[in-house]
Amino acid sequence: MQLKVLYFAQLRERFGLSEESLSTPDHVANIADLITLLAARGGVWQDTFSAGGGAFRVAMNQDMVTLDTPLQNHAEVAIFRPVTGG
């Protein structure tokens, strides 16, 4: 599966990139699998996406999704921290 993954704000700064194209293995079927794949990179990736790494939100093709949402080939997946206003 081919994906375009976008990182915003703090995540962009932590990873040192704003986007990347990924070709995922067949076992990566949903958002949770994608997060697990990214965390497996280790280091800052694992720290960010582990249970203690803090909250993040995910959108696919500009629609908010949950971790169990199936991935779509050639989708744009955006990962970002929740934003609060005052």
KOLLUMDREN-645469 format. One record per residue (C-alpha): x, y, z; residue number from 0; residue in one letter. Coordinates in steps of 0.25 Angstrom, whole numbers. Example, Ala and Ser with C-alpha at 12.3 -4.5 7.8 and 13.67 -1.06 7.14 Angstrom:
+-------+-------+-------+-----+-----+
!    xx !    yy !    zz !   n ! res !
+-------+-------+-------+-----+-----+
!    49 !   -18 !    31 !   0 !   a !
!    55 !    -4 !    29 !   1 !   s !
+-------+-------+-------+-----+-----+
END
This chain:
+-------+-------+-------+-----+-----+
!    xx !    yy !    zz !   n ! res !
+-------+-------+-------+-----+-----+
!     0 !     0 !     0 !   0 !   m !
!     5 !    14 !    -4 !   1 !   q !
!     3 !    25 !     6 !   2 !   l !
!     6 !    40 !     8 !   3 !   k !
!     8 !    43 !    22 !   4 !   v !
!     8 !    57 !    27 !   5 !   l !
!    14 !    62 !    41 !   6 !   y !
!    10 !    75 !    47 !   7 !   f !
!    15 !    85 !    58 !   8 !   a !
!    22 !    78 !    69 !   9 !   q !
!    23 !    65 !    62 !  10 !   l !
!    29 !    71 !    49 !  11 !   r !
!    39 !    77 !    58 !  12 !   e !
!    42 !    64 !    66 !  13 !   r !
!    43 !    56 !    53 !  14 !   f !
!    51 !    66 !    45 !  15 !   g !
!    41 !    65 !    33 !  16 !   l !
!    28 !    70 !    29 !  17 !   s !
!    24 !    58 !    20 !  18 !   e !
!    28 !    45 !    14 !  19 !   e !
!    23 !    35 !     4 !  20 !   s !
!    22 !    21 !    10 !  21 !   l !
!    21 !     7 !     4 !  22 !   s !
!    15 !    -1 !    15 !  23 !   t !
!    16 !   -17 !    17 !  24 !   p !
!     3 !   -25 !    15 !  25 !   d !
!     0 !   -26 !    30 !  26 !   h !
!    -2 !   -11 !    31 !  27 !   v !
!   -17 !   -10 !    29 !  28 !   a !
!   -22 !     1 !    38 !  29 !   n !
!   -17 !    14 !    45 !  30 !   i !
!   -13 !     6 !    58 !  31 !   a !
!    -4 !    -3 !    49 !  32 !   d !
!     2 !     9 !    43 !  33 !   l !
!     5 !    15 !    56 !  34 !   i !
!    12 !     2 !    61 !  35 !   t !
!    20 !     2 !    48 !  36 !   l !
!    25 !    16 !    51 !  37 !   l !
!    28 !    14 !    65 !  38 !   a !
!    36 !     2 !    61 !  39 !   a !
!    46 !    11 !    56 !  40 !   r !
!    51 !    13 !    70 !  41 !   g !
!    56 !    26 !    77 !  42 !   g !
!    48 !    38 !    76 !  43 !   v !
!    38 !    31 !    67 !  44 !   w !
!    36 !    20 !    78 !  45 !   q !
!    35 !    31 !    89 !  46 !   d !
!    25 !    39 !    81 !  47 !   t !
!    15 !    27 !    78 !  48 !   f !
!    17 !    19 !    91 !  49 !   s !
!     6 !    19 !   101 !  50 !   a !
!    13 !    30 !   109 !  51 !   g !
!    17 !    38 !    97 !  52 !   g !
!     5 !    47 !    98 !  53 !   g !
!    -8 !    49 !    90 !  54 !   a !
!    -9 !    51 !    75 !  55 !   f !
!   -20 !    51 !    65 !  56 !   r !
!   -20 !    45 !    51 !  57 !   v !
!   -28 !    49 !    38 !  58 !   a !
!   -28 !    42 !    26 !  59 !   m !
!   -31 !    49 !    13 !  60 !   n !
!   -35 !    61 !    22 !  61 !   q !
!   -45 !    53 !    30 !  62 !   d !
!   -43 !    50 !    45 !  63 !   m !
!   -41 !    36 !    47 !  64 !   v !
!   -40 !    26 !    58 !  65 !   t !
!   -29 !    15 !    61 !  66 !   l !
!   -37 !     4 !    55 !  67 !   d !
!   -40 !    11 !    42 !  68 !   t !
!   -35 !     3 !    30 !  69 !   p !
!   -25 !    10 !    21 !  70 !   l !
!   -27 !    13 !     7 !  71 !   q !
!   -17 !    11 !    -4 !  72 !   n !
!   -11 !    25 !    -8 !  73 !   h !
!   -17 !    32 !     4 !  74 !   a !
!   -12 !    44 !    10 !  75 !   e !
!   -10 !    42 !    25 !  76 !   v !
!    -8 !    54 !    34 !  77 !   a !
!    -3 !    52 !    49 !  78 !   i !
!    -3 !    63 !    58 !  79 !   f !
!    -5 !    67 !    73 !  80 !   r !
!   -18 !    71 !    78 !  81 !   p !
!   -20 !    86 !    78 !  82 !   v !
!   -28 !    94 !    89 !  83 !   t !
!   -33 !   108 !    89 !  84 !   g !
!   -35 !   118 !    99 !  85 !   g !
+-------+-------+-------+-----+-----+
END
